[in-house]
Structure formats: structure tokens, C-alpha cells
């Protein structure tokens, strides 16, 4: 896939797709102070910072505003713009894969005709 350089590392559209499909897990929750108790859906910010083995999740750390959270006891929050860009990267990768698969399908159809 296409590679994008960031201050974190080089990130490819394949990396974006992997993050969306394997790392970005949705959860439902309610705010304690919400009198209506309306259920929300989102990923949990702290779950995106590291992978299952405890290694830094570079894309997750881009999506979560976490730079000062540990040192300054700040709160974690999702950076929706970064998340949207990662999702767009994942869509670009999927589109590329679909086009490649369609080319293979078209070639196989020509062989059987």
C-alpha cells in the first residue's frame, strides 16, 4: 500500500486496514452523569495504545490524544480527525485489493470463455 511518513513512523494503507480490522474494537458505554442513560458506541482510548503483547500501537497512539496524558495525569480522548484519516487509508487499501481481485476474476473469466 501507499506509505505515509509521520513523526511516529512510516505508515502504509495496509497498516491502516490492519488497525481498523484488528485493533479498533468497539465497545458500548453510558456516561454515569447521563440522566437519560443513552448508550454510546466507540473504542476505548486506553485499549488502543498498545497491542495484545504490550507493544506500542503506533496508529492507536496517533488516534488517541495521549502525549501528555501519563506525565500530566491528563485524560485520554479520541482524535476523530486522525481516526477518519486512518479509516480513509483502510478504505484506500480495500479499494486497491478489490481492483486487484477484479483483474484476476476478469482474467479467469477470459480463460473459460
C-alpha positions in Angstrom: 0.0 0.0 0.0 0.9 3.7 -0.1 3.3 4.8 2.6 2.8 7.9 4.7 5.6 9.3 6.8 4.7 10.7 10.2 6.7 11.7 13.2 5.7 8.3 14.6 7.0 6.1 11.7 6.1 5.2 8.2 2.5 4.0 8.0 1.1 2.3 5.0 -2.6 1.9 3.9 -2.1 -1.8 4.7 -1.2 -0.7 8.3 -4.4 1.4 8.4 -6.5 -1.6 7.3 -4.9 -3.8 9.9 -5.6 -1.3 12.6 -9.2 -0.9 11.7 -9.8 -4.6 11.3 -7.7 -6.0 14.2 -7.1 -3.2 16.7 -10.1 -0.9 16.7 -12.6 -2.7 18.8 -15.9 -1.1 19.5 -17.5 -1.0 23.0 -20.8 0.3 24.3 -20.9 2.5 27.3 -23.0 5.0 29.2 -21.8 8.2 31.0 -22.5 8.0 34.7 -23.8 11.5 34.7 -26.1 11.0 31.7 -29.6 11.1 33.2 -31.1 9.6 30.0 -28.6 6.7 30.1 -28.3 6.8 26.4 -25.9 4.1 25.2 -22.8 5.3 23.2 -20.5 3.3 21.0 -16.8 3.9 20.5 -13.4 2.3 21.0 -11.9 2.7 24.5 -9.0 5.1 24.2 -6.6 3.3 26.5 -7.2 0.0 24.7 -5.7 1.5 21.5 -2.3 2.5 23.0 -0.7 -1.0 23.0 -1.3 -4.3 21.2 -2.1 -7.6 22.9 1.6 -8.2 23.6 2.0 -4.8 25.3 4.0 -3.3 22.4 3.3 0.3 21.3 0.5 0.6 18.8 1.8 3.4 16.7 -1.5 4.1 14.8 -3.5 3.8 18.1 -1.3 6.4 19.7 -1.9 8.7 16.8 -5.7 8.3 17.1 -5.6 8.8 20.8 -4.6 12.2 22.2 -2.1 10.7 24.7 1.2 12.6 24.5 0.8 14.3 27.9 -1.8 12.0 29.5 0.7 10.0 31.5 3.1 12.7 32.6 0.4 15.3 33.4 -2.3 12.9 34.6 -4.4 14.0 31.7 -7.4 12.2 30.2 -7.3 10.2 27.0 -9.5 11.1 24.2 -10.0 10.1 20.6 -8.8 12.4 17.8 -11.6 12.0 15.4 -9.7 13.6 12.5 -6.8 11.2 12.9 -9.3 8.3 13.1 -11.0 9.4 10.0 -7.7 9.6 8.1 -6.8 6.1 9.3 -10.3 4.9 8.1 -9.7 6.5 4.7 -6.3 4.8 4.4 -8.1 1.5 5.2 -10.7 2.2 2.5 -8.0 3.0 0.0 -6.3 -0.3 0.7 -9.5 -2.2 0.4 -10.3 -0.5 -2.9 -6.8 -1.4 -4.2 -7.3 -5.0 -3.1 -10.8 -5.2 -4.8 -9.4 -3.8 -8.0 -6.6 -6.4 -8.0 -9.0 -9.2 -7.3 -11.4 -8.0 -10.0 -8.5 -8.0 -12.5 -7.8 -11.7 -11.5 -11.5 -12.5 -11.9 -11.7 -10.9 -15.3 -8.6 -12.8 -16.4 -10.1 -16.1 -15.2 -13.4 -15.4 -17.0 -11.5 -14.8 -20.2 -9.8 -18.2 -19.9 -13.1 -20.1 -19.6 -14.9 -18.3 -22.4 
